[in-house]
């Protein structure tokens, strides 16, 4: 009699002092096998024992993906084939992640598939843009050992476009300018760099302020989006930022204080003799008159100021090369 522990496996008749028994039903693991001889009329019974170790069968896994490469948001199917095809159980599809770098790499499960005829599959449309190392991990069953295989899945990032605007434009040399970058699609994240400043995207828009670094004149400025996990970076078309010279208008009066009815000449002086255009003179918010700029000077005369104090300013509207400017307030006293 042959026993597995206390369970009877089978019997065999002695022949020439030898009895054998064969089985293929032993489960995986360690088995205490005992052979018991019951004796006969001449010989007493006896027994012997051994430990029988039953190992699992080796398996192999191959995994494929389709389509590869794929587009962002496209459904990708991962198919695993386990050999021998009689293996049962499940295959777990996992992504090898490593974030931040440096890091200890680990597998993050994406989903599972149940083996049928040695095949299991899993589909997903949630992979981000870039390269993904996907592993098919077969955990084994009662008779078969586990095994693993992997495939590299490439997900193409979506393209982006950037448009750039600025305010004010034109600006004055040394003046801070606010740049606004619009990135499409609006779901893009990350930062945009413009003329030495950076802005963080929110709802597809990023803003930052900087003083244009170049000399006065037309400056070509672009906005560069660096991209993120799902979107490729891009650069805007060149924005022409007009940077004008600061004219720095100063204002003087020919008679201060003056008497009622006396003619007073206001003179506005600018830094640059080649500035052109017109300077307008104001009494508070009321326009008094204007005068053309000639060799950086414009004048205006009036005898109609009423008695009292008047807040006089000179406002230069600018031209193609020079920015507008406003003088400090001159208090004109009329007695």
PAPADREN-545283 format. One record per residue (C-alpha): residue number from 1; residue in one letter; x, y, z. Coordinates in steps of 0.001 Angstrom, whole numbers, plus 524288, in hexadecimal, padded with zeros to 5 digits. Example, Ala and Ser with C-alpha at 12.3 -4.5 7.8 and 13.67 -1.06 7.14 Angstrom:
2
   num   residu      c1      c2      c3
     1        a   8300C   7EE6C   81E78
     2        s   83566   7FBDC   81BE4
***
This chain:
335
   num   residu      c1      c2      c3
     1        x   80000   80000   80000
     2        x   804EC   80D9C   7FC71
     3        x   800A3   8192B   804DF
     4        x   801D7   827F6   80330
     5        x   801B0   82BA6   81160
     6        x   7F5A0   82457   815CD
     7        x   7EF07   8240F   80894
     8        x   7EFBF   81782   800DD
     9        x   7F598   81912   7F371
    10        x   7F482   80B07   7EF13
    11        x   7F8F9   7FCD8   7F07B
    12        x   8029E   7F455   7E957
    13        x   805BB   7E5A3   7E990
    14        x   8137B   7E123   7ECA7
    15        x   81AB8   7DA76   7E1D4
    16        x   8288C   7D600   7E440
    17        x   828E9   7DEA7   7F040
    18        x   824DA   7EADD   7E899
    19        x   8180A   7F24F   7E866
    20        x   815CA   7FF0C   7E0F2
    21        x   80B14   80937   7E027
    22        x   80A17   814DB   7D6C0
    23        x   801E6   82150   7D79A
    24        x   80124   82E97   7D131
    25        x   7F77A   83429   7DAF6
    26        x   800CF   83982   7E514
    27        x   7FEAB   847E4   7E7BA
    28        x   809A6   851E7   7E81E
    29        x   8115E   8519A   7F4B2
    30        x   8177B   847C4   7FE19
    31        x   8116E   83A4A   80004
    32        x   814A7   8301F   80A9A
    33        x   813B1   82354   80324
    34        x   81344   81677   80ACC
    35        x   813F4   808A7   80553
    36        x   80DD4   7FEA1   80EA9
    37        x   81006   7EFF8   80D16
    38        x   80568   7E866   81442
    39        x   80D6A   7DBD9   8158D
    40        x   809D9   7CDCF   81252
    41        x   80A25   7C070   81912
    42        x   818ED   7C080   81960
    43        x   81CB9   7CEEA   81A38
    44        x   81856   7D99D   8233B
    45        x   81376   7E69B   81E1A
    46        x   81C2B   7F2A7   81CB5
    47        x   81C17   8008B   8172A
    48        x   824EF   80AA7   81107
    49        x   8233C   8193E   80E59
    50        x   82876   8242B   805C4
    51        x   82564   83267   8030D
    52        x   820D9   8352A   7F549
    53        x   821F8   84365   7F09C
    54        x   81915   8478A   7E56F
    55        x   81CFC   85450   7DEC0
    56        x   81475   85D36   7D682
    57        x   81665   85D5E   7C7E2
    58        x   81D7B   868D3   7C1CF
    59        x   815EF   8727E   7B982
    60        x   81959   87D5B   7B01F
    61        x   811C5   889A8   7ACFD
    62        x   8121C   89203   7A0D3
    63        x   80AFB   89EF3   7A018
    64        x   80770   8A7B3   794B6
    65        x   80022   8B4A3   79374
    66        x   7F7C0   8BA5C   788BF
    67        x   7F85C   8C47F   78378
    68        x   80666   8C820   78680
    69        x   8092F   8D358   785B7
    70        x   7FBEF   8D8A0   7898F
    71        x   7F615   8E632   78A72
    72        x   7F2A5   8ECE9   79724
    73        x   7E552   8E813   79BB8
    74        x   7E533   8DCAE   7921C
    75        x   7E18A   8CF34   7973D
    76        x   7ED30   8C602   797F8
    77        x   7EB86   8B758   799BE
    78        x   7F625   8AF6D   7A085
    79        x   7F5C0   8A0CC   79D66
    80        x   7FD39   8969A   7A550
    81        x   7FFA9   888A7   7A0F8
    82        x   8037D   87ECF   7AB83
    83        x   809EE   871FA   7A7E9
    84        x   80643   866F7   7AA4F
    85        x   7F86F   86AF2   7A67A
    86        x   7F2D2   86220   7B116
    87        x   7F71B   86BEB   7BB6E
    88        x   7EBCF   87255   7C28A
    89        x   7E9E0   87E7F   7CAD0
    90        x   7EBCB   88CD6   7C7CF
    91        x   7F5C9   895E3   7C1B5
    92        x   7F7FA   8A33B   7C7D8
    93        x   7FBE9   8AE3F   7BEBA
    94        x   8045A   8B828   7C5E1
    95        x   80C5E   8C429   7C294
    96        x   81A42   8C5C1   7C773
    97        x   81AC7   8D327   7CDDD
    98        x   82601   8DB15   7D31B
    99        x   82242   8E88D   7D80A
   100        x   828BF   8F0E3   7DC5A
   101        x   8363A   8EDBE   7D719
   102        x   83E80   8E7DB   7DD04
   103        x   8351A   8DE1B   7E2DD
   104        x   83273   8CFE8   7E5BE
   105        x   82B49   8CA5A   7DA0C
   106        x   81E54   8C3DA   7DCE0
   107        x   81308   8BDE7   7D54C
   108        x   805BA   8C470   7D5DB
   109        x   7FA87   8BBA2   7D1C1
   110        x   7F23D   8C083   7C669
   111        x   7E8DB   8B505   7C598
   112        x   7E791   8A63E   7C465
   113        x   7E353   89C29   7BA8C
   114        x   7DED2   88E23   7BCC6
   115        x   7E5D7   8836B   7B54F
   116        x   7DE05   87BC2   7AB61
   117        x   7E55F   8726D   7A2AB
   118        x   7F1F3   878AA   7A73D
   119        x   7EDE9   8867E   7A371
   120        x   7E9F9   89278   7AB58
   121        x   7E7CF   8A09E   7A750
   122        x   7E5CB   8AE1E   7AD34
   123        x   7E22C   8BB00   7A698
   124        x   7E3E5   8C906   7AB0C
   125        x   7E2DD   8D6BC   7A567
   126        x   7E88C   8DDCB   7B132
   127        x   7F714   8DD40   7AE21
   128        x   7FDBC   8EA6A   7AE3F
   129        x   80670   8EF04   7A348
   130        x   81431   8E98E   7A2A9
   131        x   81A75   8DC2E   7A44D
   132        x   814CF   8D1D9   7AD5F
   133        x   81AD8   8C4E2   7B184
   134        x   80F5A   8BB8C   7B333
   135        x   81159   8AE48   7B9B2
   136        x   8087D   8A266   7B89D
   137        x   809D1   89B15   7C582
   138        x   80480   88D33   7C64A
   139        x   80346   8893E   7D492
   140        x   802B3   87A97   7D225
   141        x   7F900   87050   7D6B6
   142        x   7F95F   8633F   7DDBA
   143        x   801A9   85CCA   7D363
   144        x   8086E   867DF   7CC4F
   145        x   8123F   871CC   7D119
   146        x   810E1   8803C   7CE89
   147        x   81838   887C3   7C40A
   148        x   81965   89596   7BECA
   149        x   81B84   89C7A   7B1EA
   150        x   81AFB   8AAC6   7ADCE
   151        x   818AB   8B3AA   7A22D
   152        x   81BEF   8C1FB   79FDD
   153        x   80FEA   8C9D6   79C1D
   154        x   811C1   8D70E   79597
   155        x   806D2   8E10C   796CD
   156        x   8083F   8ECC0   78DEC
   157        x   80602   8F9F7   7944A
   158        x   7FC23   9035E   78E8A
   159        x   80124   90F87   7877A
   160        x   7FF2B   91D2E   78CF4
   161        x   7FEFB   92B15   787D7
   162        x   802C6   9379A   78EE6
   163        x   7FE11   94563   78C08
   164        x   80473   95113   7928D
   165        x   7FFC0   95EDE   79579
   166        x   80524   96A02   79DA0
   167        x   8009D   97619   7A4BA
   168        x   80400   980F1   7A33F
   169        x   808D0   98063   79553
   170        x   80F69   98966   7923F
   171        x   8166A   98AF0   79F41
   172        x   82085   9947A   7A485
   173        x   82EAC   99075   7A694
   174        x   82FE7   98B55   7B47F
   175        x   8213C   98910   7B5B5
   176        x   81C31   97BC6   7BA22
   177        x   81400   974B5   7AFF7
   178        x   809F1   96A1B   7B2F9
   179        x   80A97   95EA3   7A98B
   180        x   7FEE6   95593   7A7E3
   181        x   800B4   94824   7A1CB
   182        x   7F507   93FF5   79D8F
   183        x   7F806   9316A   79C08
   184        x   7EEB0   92892   794AE
   185        x   7E954   91EC1   7989A
   186        x   7E5C2   925A4   7A53A
   187        x   7E7C2   91914   7ACFC
   188        x   7F681   91A44   7AB69
   189        x   7FDEF   91C8B   7B80F
   190        x   80B61   9217D   7BB8E
   191        x   8125F   92E59   7B930
   192        x   81490   937DF   7AE19
   193        x   82127   93FB2   7ACCC
   194        x   820AD   94D3E   7A6C1
   195        x   82BEA   956F3   7A5AD
   196        x   83286   9529E   7B238
   197        x   82644   950B8   7BA6D
   198        x   81DDE   944BC   7BCA4
   199        x   80F61   942E8   7BF0E
   200        x   807E2   936F5   7C3B1
   201        x   7FCAD   93247   7BB34
   202        x   7EEEF   932CF   7C0B3
   203        x   7E3AF   92FD0   7B794
   204        x   7ECDD   930CC   7AC07
   205        x   7F1DA   93E6F   7AF79
   206        x   7FE89   94309   7B5A1
   207        x   802F9   950D2   7B8C6
   208        x   80FBF   956D9   7BD15
   209        x   815BC   96463   7BD32
   210        x   82348   968C0   7B92D
   211        x   82AB0   9747F   7B420
   212        x   82ED3   971E3   7A60B
   213        x   83D8F   97088   7A670
   214        x   8412A   975F3   79929
   215        x   8434E   983FB   794D6
   216        x   837E0   98CAA   790D0
   217        x   831B2   988AA   7840C
   218        x   82A43   97CD1   77F2C
   219        x   82D96   97090   786FB
   220        x   82A22   962C4   78292
   221        x   824CB   95B1E   78E33
   222        x   81FE7   94D0D   78EA0
   223        x   81931   94490   798D3
   224        x   81DE0   93696   79AC7
   225        x   81573   92C0F   7A0FE
   226        x   81D92   920D2   7A664
   227        x   81310   9164D   7A594
   228        x   80E58   90C99   7AFEC
   229        x   80B55   8FE0F   7B0E3
   230        x   800A6   8FEDF   7A6AD
   231        x   8042E   90A44   79DE4
   232        x   81007   90DD1   795BF
   233        x   8166C   91AF3   79772
   234        x   8151E   925CB   78D6B
   235        x   8197B   933AB   78A86
   236        x   81110   93F35   78689
   237        x   812E2   94793   77A9F
   238        x   81B4D   95386   77D1C
   239        x   8148D   95EEE   783A0
   240        x   819F9   96C33   77F8B
   241        x   81AF6   9743B   78BEB
   242        x   81D19   982B7   78942
   243        x   825D8   988A7   793B1
   244        x   826AF   9976A   792FC
   245        x   82FF9   9A119   79922
   246        x   82B7C   9A807   7A570
   247        x   82A55   9B664   7A1EC
   248        x   829B7   9BBB4   7AFDF
   249        x   8219D   9C81B   7ADF3
   250        x   82425   9D3B6   7B708
   251        x   81B91   9DFE3   7B80E
   252        x   81E9D   9EE34   7BB28
   253        x   816C7   9FAF8   7BBAB
   254        x   81B17   A0845   7B6A6
   255        x   81489   A0F69   7C1F3
   256        x   810F5   A0931   7CECD
   257        x   809FC   A0F2E   7D59F
   258        x   80305   A16EB   7CAFD
   259        x   7F866   A2128   7CB70
   260        x   7EA95   A1F9B   7C69B
   261        x   7EA43   A2169   7B7C0
   262        x   7F902   A206D   7B65B
   263        x   7FE09   A17AC   7AB92
   264        x   8054A   A0BE4   7B0C7
   265        x   80D93   A030D   7A83A
   266        x   80F20   9F4E2   7AC3A
   267        x   81B1D   9EDFF   7A6C1
   268        x   81C8F   9DF34   7A636
   269        x   82A36   9D9A9   7A46D
   270        x   82DA1   9CB9A   7A0E9
   271        x   83A40   9C3D2   7A1B1
   272        x   83BB3   9C0F8   79336
   273        x   83CC8   9CB69   788B6
   274        x   83815   9C24D   77DD8
   275        x   82AF1   9BF89   7845C
   276        x   81F49   9C3AF   77C21
   277        x   810C1   9C52F   77E3A
   278        x   8086A   9CDA7   78719
   279        x   807FC   9D15E   7956D
   280        x   7FAD4   9D475   79B90
   281        x   7F9E7   9DD7F   7A75B
   282        x   7EFA5   9DB0F   7B1E6
   283        x   7EA1F   9E2F0   7BD27
   284        x   7E624   9D7A3   7C5D4
   285        x   7DE17   9CF53   7BC75
   286        x   7DA4D   9DAB5   7B399
   287        x   7E1DB   9DC3D   7A6F5
   288        x   7E833   9E9A3   7A566
   289        x   7EE39   9E773   79811
   290        x   7F979   9E0CE   7912C
   291        x   8061A   9E3CD   78A37
   292        x   80EA9   9DC7C   78078
   293        x   81B98   9D6D1   784F7
   294        x   82724   9DDA7   77E9A
   295        x   834C6   9D9A1   782C0
   296        x   82F72   9D3AD   78F44
   297        x   827BF   9DFFD   792EA
   298        x   81946   9E35A   79257
   299        x   812B6   9EFAD   79778
   300        x   80523   9F4AA   79A08
   301        x   800F8   A0235   79E5D
   302        x   7F458   A06A1   7A4C2
   303        x   7EF02   A12B2   7ABA5
   304        x   7E1F2   A0CB6   7AF5D
   305        x   7E5A1   A0646   7BC46
   306        x   7DCA9   A0A2B   7C746
   307        x   7E1A0   A0F11   7D444
   308        x   7E656   A0477   7DD6A
   309        x   7EED7   9F867   7DCA1
   310        x   7EF49   9EFDC   7D088
   311        x   7F508   9E214   7CF45
   312        x   7FBB6   9E26A   7C21C
   313        x   80145   9D641   7BB58
   314        x   8074D   9D3BF   7AE06
   315        x   80428   9C6C0   7A778
   316        x   80C3D   9C1A5   79C10
   317        x   804FF   9B780   793E9
   318        x   81144   9B14F   78E23
   319        x   8153C   9ADF0   78040
   320        x   81AE4   9A252   77901
   321        x   8278C   9A24B   780CD
   322        x   8244C   9A8A4   78DB2
   323        x   81A69   9A54E   7980A
   324        x   81086   9AE94   79DAE
   325        x   81329   9B554   7AA94
   326        x   80CC6   9BEAB   7B41B
   327        x   813AB   9C976   7BB6B
   328        x   812E9   9CBA3   7C9F1
   329        x   80807   9D4E8   7CE2D
   330        x   80B99   9E342   7CD98
   331        x   80360   9EBCF   7D6BE
   332        x   80099   9F87F   7CFBB
   333        x   7FBF4   A038E   7D8AF
   334        x   7F3CE   A0E76   7D2A9
   335        x   7F1B1   A1A7A   7DB5C
***
